[in-house]
Amino acid sequence: MLYELKISQSHFSLGVQYLVEAGWSKNGKMIGITQPRRVAATTLASRVADEMGALLGQEVGYSIRFDEKIDKNTHIKVYTNEEKYLLSVDNNMIN
């Protein structure tokens, strides 16, 4: 299931951290965040990881075309709109 939340850029990192603390990423679930460009996705993932005191690619990761830094413990995944589309096609979410 896919939920879409609108969070302002200035409160973005805190909003994502609150979602993790509230348990949205428990039981194998992952919080996904889309960005329009590859540089924006990797930069945001790095910033959120730094603010959470986590290593990039572990608790916080990203997925862009031809590159992915996530593991089995990733709770927050930042990806491009293109990756979101490919994920939805793979999971038959688009009719």
C-alpha positions as a Markdown table, in Angstrom:
| # | Residue | x | y | z |
|---|---|---|---|---|
| 1 | Met | 0.0 | 0.0 | 0.0 |
| 2 | Leu | 1.2 | 3.5 | -0.9 |
| 3 | Tyr | 0.4 | 6.6 | 1.1 |
| 4 | Glu | 1.3 | 10.1 | 0.0 |
| 5 | Leu | 2.0 | 12.8 | 2.5 |
| 6 | Lys | 2.8 | 16.5 | 1.8 |
| 7 | Ile | 5.4 | 17.9 | 4.0 |
| 8 | Ser | 7.1 | 21.3 | 3.6 |
| 9 | Gln | 10.8 | 21.2 | 2.8 |
| 10 | Ser | 11.7 | 23.1 | 5.9 |
| 11 | His | 10.0 | 20.4 | 8.1 |
| 12 | Phe | 10.8 | 17.4 | 6.0 |
| 13 | Ser | 13.6 | 15.7 | 8.0 |
| 14 | Leu | 11.7 | 16.1 | 11.2 |
| 15 | Gly | 8.5 | 14.8 | 9.7 |
| 16 | Val | 10.2 | 11.7 | 8.4 |
| 17 | Gln | 11.9 | 11.1 | 11.8 |
| 18 | Tyr | 8.5 | 11.4 | 13.5 |
| 19 | Leu | 7.0 | 8.8 | 11.2 |
| 20 | Val | 9.8 | 6.4 | 12.1 |
| 21 | Glu | 9.4 | 7.0 | 15.8 |
| 22 | Ala | 5.6 | 6.5 | 15.5 |
| 23 | Gly | 6.2 | 3.0 | 14.1 |
| 24 | Trp | 5.4 | 3.5 | 10.4 |
| 25 | Ser | 8.5 | 1.5 | 9.5 |
| 26 | Lys | 8.0 | -1.5 | 11.8 |
| 27 | Asn | 7.3 | -5.1 | 10.7 |
| 28 | Gly | 9.2 | -4.9 | 7.5 |
| 29 | Lys | 7.6 | -1.7 | 6.3 |
| 30 | Met | 9.5 | 1.1 | 4.7 |
| 31 | Ile | 8.9 | 4.9 | 4.4 |
| 32 | Gly | 9.4 | 5.9 | 0.8 |
| 33 | Ile | 10.1 | 9.5 | -0.3 |
| 34 | Thr | 10.2 | 10.7 | -3.9 |
| 35 | Gln | 12.3 | 13.4 | -5.4 |
| 36 | Pro | 12.3 | 14.7 | -8.9 |
| 37 | Arg | 16.0 | 14.3 | -9.6 |
| 38 | Arg | 18.8 | 11.9 | -8.8 |
| 39 | Val | 21.0 | 14.5 | -7.1 |
| 40 | Ala | 18.0 | 15.6 | -4.9 |
| 41 | Ala | 17.3 | 12.0 | -3.9 |
| 42 | Thr | 20.9 | 11.2 | -2.9 |
| 43 | Thr | 21.4 | 14.6 | -1.2 |
| 44 | Leu | 18.2 | 14.3 | 0.8 |
| 45 | Ala | 19.0 | 10.7 | 1.9 |
| 46 | Ser | 22.4 | 11.8 | 3.0 |
| 47 | Arg | 21.0 | 14.7 | 5.0 |
| 48 | Val | 18.3 | 12.6 | 6.7 |
| 49 | Ala | 20.9 | 10.0 | 7.6 |
| 50 | Asp | 23.2 | 12.6 | 9.1 |
| 51 | Glu | 20.4 | 14.2 | 11.1 |
| 52 | Met | 19.3 | 10.8 | 12.4 |
| 53 | Gly | 22.9 | 9.8 | 13.2 |
| 54 | Ala | 22.7 | 6.8 | 10.9 |
| 55 | Leu | 24.9 | 5.6 | 8.1 |
| 56 | Leu | 23.7 | 6.1 | 4.6 |
| 57 | Gly | 22.7 | 2.8 | 3.1 |
| 58 | Gln | 21.7 | 1.3 | 6.4 |
| 59 | Glu | 18.7 | 2.9 | 8.3 |
| 60 | Val | 18.3 | 5.5 | 5.5 |
| 61 | Gly | 19.0 | 4.7 | 1.9 |
| 62 | Tyr | 18.2 | 5.7 | -1.7 |
| 63 | Ser | 17.4 | 4.2 | -5.0 |
| 64 | Ile | 18.1 | 6.0 | -8.3 |
| 65 | Arg | 18.6 | 4.7 | -11.8 |
| 66 | Phe | 21.6 | 2.4 | -11.9 |
| 67 | Asp | 22.4 | 2.9 | -8.2 |
| 68 | Glu | 20.9 | 1.8 | -4.9 |
| 69 | Lys | 22.1 | 2.0 | -1.3 |
| 70 | Ile | 19.8 | 0.1 | 0.9 |
| 71 | Asp | 19.9 | -3.1 | 3.1 |
| 72 | Lys | 17.5 | -5.2 | 5.0 |
| 73 | Asn | 17.5 | -2.7 | 7.9 |
| 74 | Thr | 16.5 | 0.3 | 5.8 |
| 75 | His | 13.5 | 2.2 | 7.2 |
| 76 | Ile | 13.6 | 5.2 | 5.0 |
| 77 | Lys | 14.1 | 5.0 | 1.2 |
| 78 | Val | 14.5 | 8.1 | -1.0 |
| 79 | Tyr | 14.0 | 7.5 | -4.7 |
| 80 | Thr | 13.3 | 9.4 | -7.9 |
| 81 | Asn | 9.9 | 9.7 | -9.5 |
| 82 | Glu | 11.1 | 7.4 | -12.2 |
| 83 | Glu | 11.9 | 4.7 | -9.7 |
| 84 | Lys | 8.5 | 5.1 | -8.1 |
| 85 | Tyr | 6.9 | 4.5 | -11.5 |
| 86 | Leu | 9.0 | 1.4 | -12.2 |
| 87 | Leu | 8.1 | 0.1 | -8.7 |
| 88 | Ser | 4.4 | 0.6 | -9.3 |
| 89 | Val | 4.6 | -1.2 | -12.7 |
| 90 | Asp | 6.5 | -4.1 | -11.1 |
| 91 | Asn | 3.9 | -4.4 | -8.4 |
| 92 | Asn | 0.9 | -3.9 | -10.7 |
| 93 | Met | -0.3 | -0.8 | -8.9 |
| 94 | Ile | -1.1 | 0.9 | -12.1 |
| 95 | Asn | -4.3 | -0.3 | -13.9 |
